[in-house]
Every structure is written in structure tokens, then in C-alpha cells.
């Protein structure tokens, strides 16, 4: 796995604390399962491959049908007016803990994403779909994340992780590597040298990469 992908799923697994079943909404088969080998993981997504396909709004699952639920890097791909409904669906199907993760919408991170989107388009001639959505929909802020939990009748707790500058450096090199053999060599060296960081903090900094909302 990419170091950032590894860290996101490893930390979610730690925060979930080994429930017997998890609905991973928006996930990819096999990723979360690597870190929760004793849990039954069901992946729900809007397109295959997934264990459960859904329309992006209503999950085809009964109330309280899973011990826990996750939504990892999904919120930033939803318009702001759809995020509360997404969290409410997670709360409906989970009878226990819910873990959401998203890039943290600090001013510094939002500006970096705007610059990254412009750089990608000028470098490749096309927008990057995921980064473009980050810019169009906005990254969730600390205040917004806690408000989303409250809107679902839940009390949320925030944890913070990583430095978005490290993730962005790998992203730029990976983009260049598709066209430049020298960039490919640099990317391979940096990717090999970059070890997943599994440190969580309670306080965000200006360059914090991701927030985890635990409810």
C-alpha cells in the first residue's frame, strides 16, 4: 500500500478496537481487513468491486446491523450539504463505534490543494478527479466534523495525523514519474524510504494532513 493509505487504514483499525463486524463505506476490499483480521468486514461502495453496492445515499442495511462502521476519505468527495446525511447513515447501521477520516480543511491545506490541482492540470493537461473534488467541495474542518457528529445525535472526538506536505511530495513525483524516467527513479527511492507514520495527536497544526472523527 501507499504509505498514506496504509496509515489511514492501520489507524482506523486501532481506533475501532477489533469489533466483530464492520461496514466500511466507500472502502476497497481487503484494505481494512489487513488490520482487523478477526473482524467481518463488509465493503459498501457506489461501484464494484464491493460487497454491497448502494446509491451513495441510503445503505441497503438494517438498523444496527454492524458492530461498527467506517468512512475513510469519503467526506471530502461529497458536497457539504450531503455530509450530514452520510454520517446519519453510518450512525443508523452501526450499533457501536464509528470512525470517519478525511483530509483536514485548514487554511494551509485548502490553499495547498488549490495549488496542487492547478499544478496537476498544467503538468498533465487534465484535472485530477479526486483533487478537483477536494477543491470544489472543500475539505472538512474541525468545526464541521464535530458538527456532523452532533447532527447525528453523537458525541465526537477528534484525532489528527500526518503532514500533508509529505503526501503531496509523493503525489507530485508519482505524477511526473509517468512521463519522466528520472522522476520515476526518484519516486521509487522516496516511496521505499517513506515509512508509514502511525502517530495520532489531539491538537492539529497548520500542516496536519488528516483528521479522524471517532463517535
Buried (B, 14 or more C-beta within 10 A) or exposed (E): BBBBBBBBBBBBBBBBEBBEBBBBBBBBBEBBBEBBEEBEBBBBBEEEEBBBBBEBEEBEBEEEBBBBBBBBBBBBBBEEEEBBBBBBBBBBBBBBBBBBBBBBBBEBBBEBBEEBBEBBBEBEEEBBEEBBBBBEBBBBBBEBBBBBBBBBEBEBEBBBBBBBEBBBBBBBBBBBBEEEEEBBEBBEEBBEEBEBBEEBEEEBEEBBBBBBBBB
